[in-house]
Amino acid sequence: MDAMMFVGPFVVMFTIFIVIPVLVAIYLSFTYFNTVEAPVFIGLKNYVNLLTQDNVFMMYVLPNTFKFSLLVGPGGYILSFFLAWLLSQISRKPRSLLTLAIYSPSMTAAVAMAVVWLVVFSGDAAGYLNNFLINLGVINDPIQWTQSPHYLMYIMIAVTLWNSMGVGFLAMLAGILNINQELYEAGSIDGIKNRLQEVWYITIPSMKPQMLFGAVMAVVGTFQAGDIGVQLSGANPTPQYSGQVIINHIQDYGFIRYDMGYASAVSVVLLIIVYGLSKICWRLFSEKD
């Protein structure tokens, strides 16, 4: 009974804010719903159109999403672990200050981040990057960084990596700091000779729960961070769809074209992708025994 009292509020909130919206989205994905008229059941038509008729999704959205995810997800995850390991090697006071400094960007909303980085990538001569390159003589005229299809994706990746040190990073740091130091002493006696071997044979196996949590948060955070392209370019769709990812495609159909049924179908596909990647993370980092 006591356990139910503690678990009950979580179950109620989880049902209201997670289970019901997901079930509603799955139902709407089988309908035509323009937010004004009642939903009309159309079966699998939205999914068929998504896979066979939506050229933007196949030519730009899906490739951009995988490119963005493969670079930002594993890149941010490895960077989080590397920074957490480096911080664990220094004393407590500077470690606390540096942890706060590294973690702070992840608490910033995407809109605020875009404002900060637009100063750097501004398309006029007053932009920091343009001004720097012009003074060096690398370029003669300012470059429209966030409006150019050649640069937008790379800027999105750089900004997202800068912002990727979230709760996963904190979990990894906590995991490293709580490893029993006697394991390292035992490893040294058993023949471990350098720090790289310590990380591979002791650190990573000893903090698999934190590694799993960090991996899942990296997967979810990567797919949520796609909105930064719209914030930087100021348009949805982004210029020539160069920074268009699945989350932008959902917003395009859901809140600009008001085709909620189709937007729900795309969101269900995104849910399946995130679930599949999370299962891979479970396979890699879950405890076997």
BAVEX-421670 format. One line per field, with one value per atom (N, C-alpha, C): chain; atom name; y, x, z. Coordinates in steps of 0.2 Angstrom, whole numbers, padded with zeros to 4 digits. Atoms other than C-alpha are relative to their C-alpha. Example, Ala and Ser with C-alpha at 12.3 -4.5 7.8 and 13.67 -1.06 7.14 Angstrom:
<atoms>
kette <- [A,A,A,A,A,A] .
atom <- [N,CA,C,N,CA,C] .
c2 <- [-0006,-0022,0006,-0006,-0005,0005] .
c1 <- [0004,0062,0004,-0004,0068,-0004] .
c3 <- [0000,0039,0000,-0001,0036,0003] .
</atoms>
This chain:
<atoms>
kette <- [A,A,A,A,A,A,A,A,A,A,A,A,A,A,A,A,A,A,A,A,A,A,A,A,A,A,A,A,A,A,A,A,A,A,A,A,A,A,A,A,A,A,A,A,A,A,A,A,A,A,A,A,A,A,A,A,A,A,A,A,A,A,A,A,A,A,A,A,A,A,A,A,A,A,A,A,A,A,A,A,A,A,A,A,A,A,A,A,A,A,A,A,A,A,A,A,A,A,A,A,A,A,A,A,A,A,A,A,A,A,A,A,A,A,A,A,A,A,A,A,A,A,A,A,A,A,A,A,A,A,A,A,A,A,A,A,A,A,A,A,A,A,A,A,A,A,A,A,A,A,A,A,A,A,A,A,A,A,A,A,A,A,A,A,A,A,A,A,A,A,A,A,A,A,A,A,A,A,A,A,A,A,A,A,A,A,A,A,A,A,A,A,A,A,A,A,A,A,A,A,A,A,A,A,A,A,A,A,A,A,A,A,A,A,A,A,A,A,A,A,A,A,A,A,A,A,A,A,A,A,A,A,A,A,A,A,A,A,A,A,A,A,A,A,A,A,A,A,A,A,A,A,A,A,A,A,A,A,A,A,A,A,A,A,A,A,A,A,A,A,A,A,A,A,A,A,A,A,A,A,A,A,A,A,A,A,A,A,A,A,A,A,A,A,A,A,A,A,A,A,A,A,A,A,A,A,A,A,A,A,A,A,A,A,A,A,A,A,A,A,A,A,A,A,A,A,A,A,A,A,A,A,A,A,A,A,A,A,A,A,A,A,A,A,A,A,A,A,A,A,A,A,A,A,A,A,A,A,A,A,A,A,A,A,A,A,A,A,A,A,A,A,A,A,A,A,A,A,A,A,A,A,A,A,A,A,A,A,A,A,A,A,A,A,A,A,A,A,A,A,A,A,A,A,A,A,A,A,A,A,A,A,A,A,A,A,A,A,A,A,A,A,A,A,A,A,A,A,A,A,A,A,A,A,A,A,A,A,A,A,A,A,A,A,A,A,A,A,A,A,A,A,A,A,A,A,A,A,A,A,A,A,A,A,A,A,A,A,A,A,A,A,A,A,A,A,A,A,A,A,A,A,A,A,A,A,A,A,A,A,A,A,A,A,A,A,A,A,A,A,A,A,A,A,A,A,A,A,A,A,A,A,A,A,A,A,A,A,A,A,A,A,A,A,A,A,A,A,A,A,A,A,A,A,A,A,A,A,A,A,A,A,A,A,A,A,A,A,A,A,A,A,A,A,A,A,A,A,A,A,A,A,A,A,A,A,A,A,A,A,A,A,A,A,A,A,A,A,A,A,A,A,A,A,A,A,A,A,A,A,A,A,A,A,A,A,A,A,A,A,A,A,A,A,A,A,A,A,A,A,A,A,A,A,A,A,A,A,A,A,A,A,A,A,A,A,A,A,A,A,A,A,A,A,A,A,A,A,A,A,A,A,A,A,A,A,A,A,A,A,A,A,A,A,A,A,A,A,A,A,A,A,A,A,A,A,A,A,A,A,A,A,A,A,A,A,A,A,A,A,A,A,A,A,A,A,A,A,A,A,A,A,A,A,A,A,A,A,A,A,A,A,A,A,A,A,A,A,A,A,A,A,A,A,A,A,A,A,A,A,A,A,A,A,A,A,A,A,A,A,A,A,A,A,A,A,A,A,A,A,A,A,A,A,A,A,A,A,A,A,A,A,A,A,A,A,A,A,A,A,A,A,A,A,A,A,A,A,A,A,A,A,A,A,A,A,A,A,A,A,A,A,A,A,A,A,A,A,A,A,A,A,A,A,A,A,A,A,A,A,A,A,A,A,A,A,A,A,A,A,A,A,A,A,A,A,A,A,A,A,A,A,A,A,A,A,A,A,A,A,A,A,A,A,A,A,A,A,A,A,A,A,A,A,A,A,A,A,A,A,A,A,A,A,A,A,A,A,A,A,A,A,A,A,A,A,A] .
atom <- [N,CA,C,N,CA,C,N,CA,C,N,CA,C,N,CA,C,N,CA,C,N,CA,C,N,CA,C,N,CA,C,N,CA,C,N,CA,C,N,CA,C,N,CA,C,N,CA,C,N,CA,C,N,CA,C,N,CA,C,N,CA,C,N,CA,C,N,CA,C,N,CA,C,N,CA,C,N,CA,C,N,CA,C,N,CA,C,N,CA,C,N,CA,C,N,CA,C,N,CA,C,N,CA,C,N,CA,C,N,CA,C,N,CA,C,N,CA,C,N,CA,C,N,CA,C,N,CA,C,N,CA,C,N,CA,C,N,CA,C,N,CA,C,N,CA,C,N,CA,C,N,CA,C,N,CA,C,N,CA,C,N,CA,C,N,CA,C,N,CA,C,N,CA,C,N,CA,C,N,CA,C,N,CA,C,N,CA,C,N,CA,C,N,CA,C,N,CA,C,N,CA,C,N,CA,C,N,CA,C,N,CA,C,N,CA,C,N,CA,C,N,CA,C,N,CA,C,N,CA,C,N,CA,C,N,CA,C,N,CA,C,N,CA,C,N,CA,C,N,CA,C,N,CA,C,N,CA,C,N,CA,C,N,CA,C,N,CA,C,N,CA,C,N,CA,C,N,CA,C,N,CA,C,N,CA,C,N,CA,C,N,CA,C,N,CA,C,N,CA,C,N,CA,C,N,CA,C,N,CA,C,N,CA,C,N,CA,C,N,CA,C,N,CA,C,N,CA,C,N,CA,C,N,CA,C,N,CA,C,N,CA,C,N,CA,C,N,CA,C,N,CA,C,N,CA,C,N,CA,C,N,CA,C,N,CA,C,N,CA,C,N,CA,C,N,CA,C,N,CA,C,N,CA,C,N,CA,C,N,CA,C,N,CA,C,N,CA,C,N,CA,C,N,CA,C,N,CA,C,N,CA,C,N,CA,C,N,CA,C,N,CA,C,N,CA,C,N,CA,C,N,CA,C,N,CA,C,N,CA,C,N,CA,C,N,CA,C,N,CA,C,N,CA,C,N,CA,C,N,CA,C,N,CA,C,N,CA,C,N,CA,C,N,CA,C,N,CA,C,N,CA,C,N,CA,C,N,CA,C,N,CA,C,N,CA,C,N,CA,C,N,CA,C,N,CA,C,N,CA,C,N,CA,C,N,CA,C,N,CA,C,N,CA,C,N,CA,C,N,CA,C,N,CA,C,N,CA,C,N,CA,C,N,CA,C,N,CA,C,N,CA,C,N,CA,C,N,CA,C,N,CA,C,N,CA,C,N,CA,C,N,CA,C,N,CA,C,N,CA,C,N,CA,C,N,CA,C,N,CA,C,N,CA,C,N,CA,C,N,CA,C,N,CA,C,N,CA,C,N,CA,C,N,CA,C,N,CA,C,N,CA,C,N,CA,C,N,CA,C,N,CA,C,N,CA,C,N,CA,C,N,CA,C,N,CA,C,N,CA,C,N,CA,C,N,CA,C,N,CA,C,N,CA,C,N,CA,C,N,CA,C,N,CA,C,N,CA,C,N,CA,C,N,CA,C,N,CA,C,N,CA,C,N,CA,C,N,CA,C,N,CA,C,N,CA,C,N,CA,C,N,CA,C,N,CA,C,N,CA,C,N,CA,C,N,CA,C,N,CA,C,N,CA,C,N,CA,C,N,CA,C,N,CA,C,N,CA,C,N,CA,C,N,CA,C,N,CA,C,N,CA,C,N,CA,C,N,CA,C,N,CA,C,N,CA,C,N,CA,C,N,CA,C,N,CA,C,N,CA,C,N,CA,C,N,CA,C,N,CA,C,N,CA,C,N,CA,C,N,CA,C,N,CA,C,N,CA,C,N,CA,C,N,CA,C,N,CA,C,N,CA,C,N,CA,C,N,CA,C,N,CA,C,N,CA,C,N,CA,C,N,CA,C,N,CA,C,N,CA,C,N,CA,C,N,CA,C,N,CA,C,N,CA,C,N,CA,C,N,CA,C,N,CA,C,N,CA,C,N,CA,C,N,CA,C,N,CA,C,N,CA,C,N,CA,C,N,CA,C,N,CA,C,N,CA,C,N,CA,C,N,CA,C,N,CA,C,N,CA,C,N,CA,C,N,CA,C,N,CA,C,N,CA,C,N,CA,C,N,CA,C,N,CA,C,N,CA,C,N,CA,C,N,CA,C,N,CA,C,N,CA,C,N,CA,C,N,CA,C,N,CA,C,N,CA,C,N,CA,C,N,CA,C,N,CA,C,N,CA,C,N,CA,C,N,CA,C,N,CA,C] .
c2 <- [-0006,0000,0006,-0006,0012,0001,-0001,0008,0003,-0003,0012,0007,-0007,0029,0004,-0003,0033,0000,0001,0026,0003,-0002,0031,0007,-0007,0050,-0001,0001,0045,-0004,0004,0032,0005,-0004,0045,0005,-0005,0059,-0003,0003,0047,-0002,0002,0041,0006,-0006,0059,0003,-0004,0067,-0004,0004,0052,-0005,0005,0037,0002,-0002,0046,0004,-0004,0059,-0005,0005,0044,-0004,0004,0034,0004,-0004,0049,0002,-0001,0053,-0006,0006,0035,-0001,0000,0036,0005,-0006,0053,-0002,0002,0045,-0004,0003,0035,0004,-0004,0049,0006,-0006,0065,0005,-0004,0079,0007,-0007,0098,0005,-0004,0104,0004,-0003,0111,-0005,0005,0097,-0007,0006,0080,-0005,0005,0067,-0005,0005,0056,-0006,0006,0038,-0002,0001,0035,-0006,0006,0019,0002,-0001,0018,0005,-0005,0032,0005,-0005,0044,-0003,0004,0031,-0002,0002,0026,0006,-0006,0044,0002,-0002,0047,-0004,0004,0033,0000,0001,0034,0007,-0006,0052,0006,-0006,0064,0000,-0001,0068,0004,-0004,0081,-0005,0004,0068,-0005,0005,0055,0003,-0003,0067,0004,-0005,0079,-0002,0000,0076,-0006,0006,0058,0000,-0001,0060,0005,-0005,0076,-0003,0003,0067,-0005,0005,0053,0003,-0004,0064,0004,-0004,0075,-0004,0004,0061,-0004,0004,0051,0004,-0004,0066,0003,-0003,0074,-0005,0005,0058,-0003,0003,0048,0005,-0005,0064,0003,-0003,0072,-0005,0005,0056,-0002,0001,0053,0006,-0006,0071,0001,0000,0070,-0005,0004,0055,0002,-0002,0062,0006,-0005,0078,-0002,0003,0069,-0003,0004,0058,0005,-0005,0074,0003,-0004,0083,-0005,0005,0067,0000,0000,0069,0006,-0006,0086,0001,0000,0092,0003,-0001,0095,0007,-0006,0114,0003,-0002,0118,-0005,0005,0102,0003,-0003,0110,0006,-0006,0126,-0002,0002,0118,-0004,0004,0106,0005,-0005,0121,0003,-0004,0130,-0004,0004,0115,-0002,0002,0110,0006,-0006,0128,0000,-0001,0129,-0005,0005,0113,0003,-0003,0123,0006,-0005,0136,-0002,0002,0136,0001,0000,0134,0007,-0007,0152,0004,-0004,0159,-0002,0003,0148,0004,-0002,0154,0008,-0008,0173,0000,-0001,0170,-0002,0002,0160,0004,-0004,0172,0006,-0005,0185,-0002,0003,0174,-0001,0002,0168,0005,-0005,0185,0001,0000,0187,0007,-0006,0205,0000,-0001,0212,0000,-0001,0215,-0007,0007,0196,-0002,0002,0189,-0004,0004,0176,0003,-0003,0186,0006,-0006,0201,-0003,0003,0189,-0002,0002,0181,0006,-0006,0198,0003,-0003,0205,-0004,0005,0189,0000,0000,0192,-0007,0006,0175,0001,-0002,0182,0007,-0007,0198,0003,-0002,0199,-0005,0004,0193,-0006,0006,0175,0000,0001,0172,-0007,0007,0157,-0004,0004,0153,-0001,0000,0156,-0005,0004,0145,-0007,0007,0127,-0004,0004,0123,0000,-0001,0129,-0002,0000,0128,-0007,0006,0109,0000,0000,0111,0004,-0005,0126,-0003,0003,0116,-0005,0005,0102,0003,-0003,0113,0003,-0003,0122,-0005,0005,0106,-0004,0003,0098,0004,-0005,0114,-0001,0001,0111,-0007,0007,0092,-0002,0002,0092,0000,-0001,0089,-0005,0004,0077,-0007,0006,0062,0001,-0002,0071,0000,0000,0074,-0007,0007,0055,-0003,0003,0050,0002,-0002,0061,-0003,0003,0055,-0008,0007,0037,-0001,0001,0039,0002,-0002,0048,-0005,0005,0034,-0007,0006,0020,-0002,0002,0010,0001,-0001,0016,-0007,0007,-0002,-0004,0003,-0008,0002,-0003,0003,-0003,0003,-0004,-0007,0007,-0022,0000,0000,-0018,0001,-0002,-0011,-0007,0006,-0027,-0006,0006,-0038,0002,-0001,-0029,0006,-0006,-0013,0005,-0004,-0001,0007,-0007,0015,0002,-0002,0026,-0002,0003,0020,-0007,0007,0002,0001,-0001,0008,0002,-0002,0017,-0006,0005,0002,-0006,0006,-0012,0001,-0001,-0004,0006,-0006,0013,-0001,0001,0009,-0006,0006,-0009,0002,-0001,-0001,0005,-0006,0013,-0001,0001,0004,0003,-0004,0011,0007,-0007,0028,0001,0000,0025,-0001,0001,0018,0006,-0006,0033,0005,-0006,0045,-0002,0002,0035,0001,-0002,0036,0007,-0007,0054,0003,-0002,0057,-0001,0002,0048,0005,-0004,0058,0007,-0007,0075,0001,-0001,0073,0001,-0001,0071,0006,-0006,0085,0006,-0006,0097,0002,-0002,0098,0007,-0007,0114,0005,-0005,0123,0003,-0002,0124,0005,-0005,0134,0006,-0006,0145,0004,-0003,0149,0003,-0002,0151,0005,-0004,0159,-0002,0002,0149,-0007,0007,0133,-0001,0004,0124,0005,-0003,0129,0001,-0001,0136,-0006,0006,0123,-0007,0006,0110,-0002,0002,0110,-0002,0002,0109,-0003,0002,0101,-0008,0007,0086,-0002,0003,0075,0005,-0004,0087,0006,-0006,0102,-0002,0003,0091,-0001,0001,0087,0007,-0007,0106,0003,-0002,0110,-0002,0003,0099,0001,-0001,0101,0007,-0007,0120,0005,-0005,0128,-0002,0002,0117,-0003,0002,0111,-0007,0007,0093,-0005,0003,0085,-0008,0007,0067,-0002,0002,0067,0002,-0002,0076,-0006,0006,0062,-0006,0006,0049,0001,-0001,0057,-0001,0001,0058,-0007,0007,0040,-0004,0002,0036,0002,-0002,0046,-0003,0004,0037,-0007,0007,0020,0001,-0001,0027,0000,-0001,0033,-0006,0006,0017,-0005,0005,0006,0002,-0002,0016,-0001,0001,0015,-0007,0007,-0004,-0002,0001,-0004,0002,-0002,0006,-0005,0005,-0006,-0007,0006,-0021,0002,-0001,-0012,0001,-0002,-0006,-0003,0003,-0016,-0005,0006,-0028,-0006,0007,-0046,-0004,0005,-0054,0003] .
c1 <- [0004,0000,0004,-0004,0014,0004,-0003,0023,-0005,0005,0007,-0001,0001,0006,0006,-0005,0023,0000,-0001,0022,-0007,0007,0003,0001,-0001,0007,0004,-0004,0020,-0004,0004,0009,-0006,0005,-0005,0003,-0003,0006,0003,-0003,0015,-0006,0005,-0002,-0003,0003,-0009,0004,-0004,0006,0004,-0004,0015,-0005,0004,0003,-0006,0006,-0013,0002,-0002,-0004,0003,-0002,0005,-0005,0006,-0011,-0004,0004,-0020,0004,-0004,-0005,-0001,0001,-0006,-0007,0007,-0025,0000,0000,-0023,0004,-0004,-0010,-0004,0004,-0023,-0006,0006,-0035,0003,-0001,-0036,-0003,0002,-0037,0003,-0003,-0036,-0001,0000,-0039,-0007,0006,-0056,-0006,0006,-0067,0002,-0001,-0068,0005,-0004,-0055,-0003,0003,-0059,0005,-0004,-0052,0002,-0003,-0041,0005,-0004,-0032,0008,-0008,-0013,0002,-0002,-0014,0005,-0006,-0003,0006,-0006,0010,0002,-0002,0009,0002,-0002,0010,0007,-0007,0025,0006,-0006,0035,0000,0000,0030,-0001,0001,0024,0004,-0003,0033,0008,-0007,0049,0004,-0004,0055,0002,-0002,0055,0005,-0005,0064,0007,-0006,0077,0003,-0003,0080,0000,0001,0072,0004,-0002,0077,0008,-0008,0096,0002,-0003,0098,-0001,0001,0091,0005,-0006,0103,0007,-0006,0117,0001,0000,0113,0001,0000,0110,0007,-0006,0125,0006,-0006,0137,-0001,0002,0128,0000,0001,0123,0006,-0007,0139,0005,-0005,0149,-0001,0001,0141,0000,0000,0140,0008,-0007,0159,0003,-0003,0163,-0002,0002,0152,0004,-0004,0162,0007,-0007,0179,0000,0000,0175,-0001,0001,0168,0006,-0006,0183,0006,-0005,0195,-0002,0002,0185,0001,-0001,0186,0008,-0007,0205,0003,-0002,0206,-0003,0003,0202,-0007,0008,0184,-0002,0003,0183,0000,0000,0189,-0005,0005,0179,-0007,0007,0163,-0001,0001,0166,0000,0000,0170,-0006,0007,0155,-0005,0005,0144,0000,-0001,0151,-0001,0001,0150,-0007,0008,0132,-0004,0005,0125,-0003,0003,0123,-0006,0006,0111,-0006,0006,0099,-0003,0003,0097,-0005,0005,0082,0003,-0003,0085,-0001,0001,0078,0006,-0006,0091,0007,-0007,0105,0000,0000,0100,0002,-0001,0101,0008,-0007,0119,0004,-0005,0126,-0002,0002,0117,0005,-0005,0129,0007,-0006,0144,-0001,0001,0136,-0004,0004,0128,0003,-0002,0128,0003,-0003,0134,0008,-0007,0152,0001,0000,0148,0000,0000,0146,0007,-0006,0160,0005,-0003,0165,0002,-0002,0164,0005,-0005,0173,0007,-0007,0187,0003,-0003,0189,0002,-0001,0188,0007,-0006,0202,0006,-0006,0213,0001,-0001,0210,-0002,0002,0202,-0006,0006,0186,0000,0001,0182,-0007,0007,0163,-0003,0003,0152,-0003,0004,0145,-0006,0006,0127,0000,-0001,0131,-0006,0006,0114,-0005,0005,0105,0003,-0004,0118,-0002,0001,0113,0007,-0007,0132,0002,-0003,0135,-0005,0005,0118,0001,-0001,0120,0006,-0006,0137,0000,0001,0133,-0005,0005,0118,0004,-0004,0130,0004,-0004,0142,-0003,0004,0129,-0003,0003,0121,0005,-0005,0137,0002,-0002,0141,-0005,0006,0124,-0001,0002,0125,0002,-0003,0133,-0006,0006,0116,0000,0001,0110,0004,-0004,0119,0007,-0007,0136,0000,-0001,0132,-0001,0000,0127,0007,-0006,0143,0006,-0004,0153,-0001,0002,0144,0002,-0002,0147,0008,-0007,0166,0002,-0002,0168,-0002,0002,0159,0003,-0003,0170,0005,-0004,0179,0007,-0007,0197,0004,-0004,0203,0000,0000,0198,0006,-0005,0211,0007,-0006,0224,0001,0000,0219,0002,-0002,0220,0007,-0007,0237,0004,-0004,0243,-0001,0001,0235,0003,-0004,0245,-0003,0002,0235,0006,-0006,0249,-0001,0001,0241,-0007,0006,0226,-0006,0005,0218,-0003,0002,0218,-0005,0005,0210,-0007,0007,0196,-0004,0003,0193,-0002,0001,0194,-0003,0003,0188,-0005,0004,0180,-0007,0007,0167,-0004,0004,0162,-0003,0002,0160,-0006,0005,0148,-0005,0004,0137,-0007,0007,0120,0001,-0001,0127,0001,-0001,0133,-0007,0006,0116,-0005,0004,0107,0002,-0003,0119,-0002,0001,0116,-0007,0007,0097,-0001,0001,0097,0003,-0003,0109,-0004,0005,0097,-0006,0006,0082,0002,-0002,0091,0002,-0002,0098,-0006,0006,0081,-0004,0003,0074,0003,-0004,0088,-0001,0001,0083,-0003,0004,0073,0005,-0005,0090,0001,-0001,0090,-0005,0005,0074,0001,-0001,0079,0006,-0006,0096,-0002,0001,0089,-0006,0006,0073,-0006,0005,0062,-0001,0002,0053,-0005,-0006,0057,0006,-0006,0075,0002,-0002,0084,0002,-0001,0083,0000,0001,0079,0007,-0006,0097,0001,0000,0094,-0007,0006,0077,0000,0000,0075,-0007,0007,0060,-0004,0004,0055,-0002,0003,0054,-0005,0005,0044,-0007,0006,0032,-0003,0003,0030,-0002,0003,0028,-0007,0007,0013,-0005,0005,0006,-0002,0002,0007,0000,0001,0009,-0005,0005,-0001,-0006,0006,-0013,-0002,0002,-0013,0003,-0002,-0012,0000,-0001,-0015,0006,-0007,0000,0006,-0005,0010,0001,0000,0005,0004,-0004,0011,0007,-0007,0028,0003,-0002,0029,0000,0000,0025,0006,-0006,0039,0006,-0005,0050,0001,0001,0044,0003,-0003,0049,0007,-0007,0066,0003,-0003,0070,-0001,0001,0063,0005,-0005,0074,0007,-0007,0090,0001,-0001,0086,0001,-0001,0084,0008,-0007,0102,0004,-0003,0108,0000,0001,0101,0004,-0004,0109,0008,-0007,0126,0002,-0002,0126,-0004,0004,0113,0004,-0003,0119,-0002,0002,0120,-0002,0002,0119,-0004] .
c3 <- [0000,0000,0000,-0001,0005,-0007,0007,-0012,-0005,0005,-0022,0001,-0001,-0013,-0003,0003,-0019,-0008,0008,-0037,-0003,0003,-0039,-0004,0003,-0043,-0007,0006,-0056,-0005,0005,-0064,-0003,0002,-0065,-0005,0004,-0072,-0007,0006,-0084,-0005,0005,-0091,-0003,0003,-0093,-0005,0004,-0101,-0005,0004,-0110,-0004,0003,-0113,-0005,0003,-0118,-0007,0006,-0130,-0006,0005,-0139,-0003,0003,-0141,-0005,0005,-0148,-0006,0006,-0160,-0005,0004,-0166,-0003,0003,-0169,-0005,0005,-0178,-0006,0006,-0189,-0005,0005,-0197,-0003,0001,-0200,-0004,0002,-0210,0004,-0006,-0197,-0002,0002,-0202,0006,-0006,-0184,0001,0000,-0189,0000,0001,-0195,0005,-0004,-0185,-0004,0004,-0190,-0004,0004,-0204,-0001,0000,-0204,-0007,0007,-0220,0000,0000,-0214,0000,0000,-0219,-0005,0005,-0232,0002,-0002,-0222,-0001,0000,-0220,-0008,0007,-0239,-0003,0003,-0244,0002,-0003,-0232,-0004,0003,-0240,-0008,0007,-0258,-0004,0004,-0262,0003,-0003,-0250,-0002,0003,-0260,0005,-0005,-0247,0006,-0006,-0233,-0003,0003,-0244,-0002,0003,-0252,0005,-0005,-0238,0007,-0008,-0221,0002,-0003,-0219,0000,0000,-0225,0005,-0005,-0215,0007,-0006,-0200,0002,-0002,-0200,0000,0000,-0205,0007,-0006,-0190,0006,-0006,-0178,0001,0000,-0183,0003,-0002,-0180,0007,-0007,-0165,0005,-0005,-0156,0003,-0002,-0155,0002,-0001,-0156,0007,-0006,-0141,0006,-0006,-0131,0001,-0002,-0133,0003,-0002,-0130,0008,-0007,-0114,0005,-0004,-0108,0001,0000,-0112,0005,-0004,-0103,0007,-0007,-0088,0003,-0002,-0087,0002,-0002,-0088,0006,-0007,-0074,0006,-0006,-0063,0002,-0001,-0064,0004,-0003,-0056,0007,-0007,-0038,0000,0000,-0032,-0001,0001,-0032,-0007,0007,-0050,-0004,0003,-0055,0000,-0001,-0048,-0005,0004,-0057,-0007,0007,-0074,-0002,0001,-0072,-0001,0001,-0070,-0006,0006,-0084,-0007,0006,-0096,0000,0000,-0091,-0001,0001,-0092,-0006,0007,-0111,-0001,0001,-0110,0004,-0003,-0099,-0004,0004,-0112,-0005,0005,-0123,-0007,0007,-0142,-0002,0002,-0145,0003,-0003,-0133,-0003,0003,-0140,-0007,0007,-0158,0000,-0001,-0152,0001,-0001,-0145,-0006,0006,-0160,-0006,0006,-0173,0000,0000,-0167,-0003,0003,-0172,-0007,0007,-0188,-0004,0003,-0193,-0007,0007,-0212,-0002,0002,-0212,0003,-0002,-0209,0007,-0007,-0191,0004,-0004,-0187,0002,-0003,-0177,-0005,0004,-0189,-0007,0006,-0205,0001,-0001,-0197,0001,-0001,-0191,-0007,0006,-0208,-0005,0004,-0217,0002,-0002,-0206,-0001,0002,-0210,-0007,0007,-0228,-0003,0002,-0230,-0005,0005,-0238,-0001,0002,-0246,0002,-0001,-0244,0006,-0005,-0229,-0003,0002,-0230,0004,-0004,-0226,0003,-0003,-0215,0001,-0002,-0208,-0006,0005,-0225,-0006,0005,-0235,0001,0000,-0239,0001,0000,-0239,0008,-0006,-0221,0006,-0006,-0211,0004,-0003,-0207,0005,-0004,-0200,0006,-0005,-0190,0005,-0004,-0183,0005,-0004,-0178,0005,-0005,-0170,0006,-0005,-0160,0005,-0004,-0154,0004,-0004,-0149,0006,-0005,-0139,0006,-0005,-0130,0002,-0002,-0128,0007,-0006,-0111,0005,-0004,-0102,0006,-0006,-0088,-0001,0001,-0097,0002,-0002,-0095,0008,-0007,-0076,0003,-0003,-0074,-0001,0001,-0082,0005,-0005,-0071,0007,-0006,-0056,0000,0001,-0062,0001,0000,-0064,0007,-0007,-0047,0005,-0005,-0038,-0001,0001,-0045,0006,-0006,-0031,-0002,0002,-0032,0001,-0001,-0026,-0006,0006,-0043,-0004,0004,-0051,0003,-0003,-0038,-0002,0002,-0042,-0007,0007,-0060,-0002,0000,-0058,0001,-0002,-0050,-0005,0005,-0063,-0007,0006,-0077,-0004,0003,-0082,0000,0000,-0088,-0001,0002,-0094,0001,-0002,-0092,-0005,0006,-0109,0002,-0002,-0102,0006,-0006,-0086,-0002,0002,-0095,-0003,0004,-0106,0004,-0004,-0093,0007,-0007,-0077,0000,-0001,-0079,-0004,0004,-0093,0002,-0003,-0086,0006,-0007,-0069,0000,0000,-0075,-0006,0005,-0087,0001,0000,-0080,-0002,0001,-0081,-0008,0007,-0099,-0004,0004,-0104,0001,-0001,-0096,-0005,0005,-0106,-0007,0007,-0122,-0002,0002,-0121,0000,0001,-0117,-0006,0006,-0131,-0006,0005,-0143,0000,0000,-0137,-0001,0001,-0136,-0007,0007,-0154,-0004,0004,-0161,0002,-0002,-0151,-0002,0001,-0155,-0008,0007,-0174,-0001,0001,-0171,0000,0001,-0170,-0007,0007,-0189,-0002,0001,-0189,0003,-0004,-0176,-0003,0003,-0184,-0007,0007,-0202,0000,-0001,-0196,-0005,0005,-0208,0001,0001,-0209,-0006,0001,-0221,0000,0000,-0219,-0008,0007,-0235,-0004,0005,-0249,0004,-0004,-0235,0002,-0002,-0230,0007,-0007,-0212,0003,-0002,-0212,0002,-0003,-0200,0002,-0001,-0195,0005,-0005,-0180,-0004,0004,-0193,-0005,0005,-0205,0004,-0004,-0191,0002,-0002,-0186,-0007,0007,-0205,-0001,0001,-0207,0005,-0006,-0190,0001,-0003,-0186,-0006,0006,-0204,-0005,0005,-0215,0003,-0004,-0201,-0002,0001,-0207,0005,-0006,-0190,-0001,0002,-0197,-0003,0003,-0208,0005,-0004,-0195,0006,-0005,-0182,-0003,0004,-0195,0001,0000,-0196,0007,-0007,-0177,0003,-0002,-0175,-0003,0003,-0187,0004,-0005,-0176,0006,-0006,-0161,-0001,0001,-0169,-0001,0001,-0174,0007,-0007,-0156,0004,-0003,-0149,-0002,0002,-0160,0002,-0002,-0156,0007,-0008,-0137,0001,-0001,-0139,-0001,0002,-0147,0006,-0006,-0132,0006,-0006,-0120,-0001,0001,-0129,0001,-0001,-0128,0007,-0007,-0110,0005,-0006,-0100,0003,-0004,-0087,-0003,0003,-0094,0006,-0006,-0076,0005] .
</atoms>
